[in-house]
Amino acid sequence: MAVIELNEGNFESTISENDFVIVDFWAPWCGPCRSFAPTYEKISEEFSDVVFAKVNTEDEQAIAAYFQIRSIPTLVIFREKVIIYNEAGALPESSFLELVTKAGELDMTEVHRQITEQQQQGQSEG
């Protein structure tokens, strides 16, 4: 699957309509971003069930601000609309491959259960 560009018009629908989305926050002037791009593209071809997307932080400053992107590249992984990974820094190919594989193996039923439990605790304490 080709890497898609996200903007204010398609960001929310992309996250809500797909169970597994990886977003690369980058900018054209960023050297590490440009050197990570071929790795990102290559790994995207190995996972047909994952949406690989990019957000140009220069063009989409509102999205970058919403996610509090402080340095780039930053990878954000969404599974079933939940952020399960949010880290800055370019990864070597083997590490990125391992990250995507492990993210896909995560038991989302358990993740949703933990989120619900935390929300209930927060409500009972408030």
N, C-alpha and C positions, 0 to 999 in steps of 0.2 A: 504494500500500500504506500502511496506517495505521502510525503510529509505535507501537511496542510498549514496554511497561514491562518492564524486566528486574529480576530479584531473584535471591536465592541459589538458588531452586528452578528457574529456567529459564535462567540466564545461560550456564552451560557448554554445555547442549544447543543453545542458539541459536547459539553460536559454532561448535560442532562440526558442526552439521547444515546450515549455510549457508555458501556460498563467499565471500560479500561482506556484511559487517556493519559498520555505522557506529554507534558508541555515543556518546551525548551524556551526559556526567556533569554533573549540575546539582543545584540545590537550590531550594526554593520561595522562600526569602528573598533569592536572588541576582538583583539587577536585570539585569545583563548576560545571565544565563541566560533570564530572562523575555523580554527583548527579542530574543534569538536564536531563541526557540521558534517564532515564526511562519515565519521563514526556513527552519528545519529541517523544519517540516511541509510547506512549499511545495515544497522541493527533493525531499522524500521521494516526492511524487506524480509526479515526473518520471522516477524510476528504479524500475521495477517489479521488476527483478532484484536489487535491493539491500534488505537488511533494515535499516531505520532503527529504532534502539532508544534508550531513555533509562534512565539509572540515577539515581534520587534518592539523592544521597549522604547525606542525613539518615537515610533509611530503610534504606539498604544500605551501612552503614559498613564492613562486612567487605570488600565488593567494592571500594569506594573505596580502602581501605587496601592491598589486594592490588595494585592498579594504581598505588599511590603518588600518588593524586590530591591535589595540593597547592593548586590553585586551580581555580575553576570559572567558566564552563563549560570543560570539556576534551573534545575530540573524540578518540576512538580508532577507527582504521579497521583492521578485520581482513579479510585476503584469505586464504582457504584456511588458516584458523587461525593466520596469521602477522600480527603487528602491523606495519603498514606506515606508520602515521601516529599520532602521539600528541602533541598540542599543546593548550595552554590558550589560551583567548581566543575571543570571539565573532567570527565572520567575516561580512563583508558578503555579500549574496546572490551576487554575481558571483564572488567568491573561493571561496565554498563550492561553487558549481556547478562551477567549474574544478577544484577539489580532487577532488570526487567523480568527475568525468570522467577526470581523470588517474589516479586510483586504479584505475578500471576498466580502463584501457589498459595497466596495468603487466603486464609479462611475468612471470607467476608461476613459470614453468618456470625462468627465470633466477634468480629470487629463491630458490627452493628449492635450486638448484645452489649458489648462494653460501653459503647456510646450511650445507649439507652440507660444503662445502669448509672453512668456518670451524670446524665441529665436528671435522673430521678434523685440522686444524692444531692445535686445542686438545688433542686426544688425543695427538698425536705429541709435543707440547711437554711434556705432563704426565708 
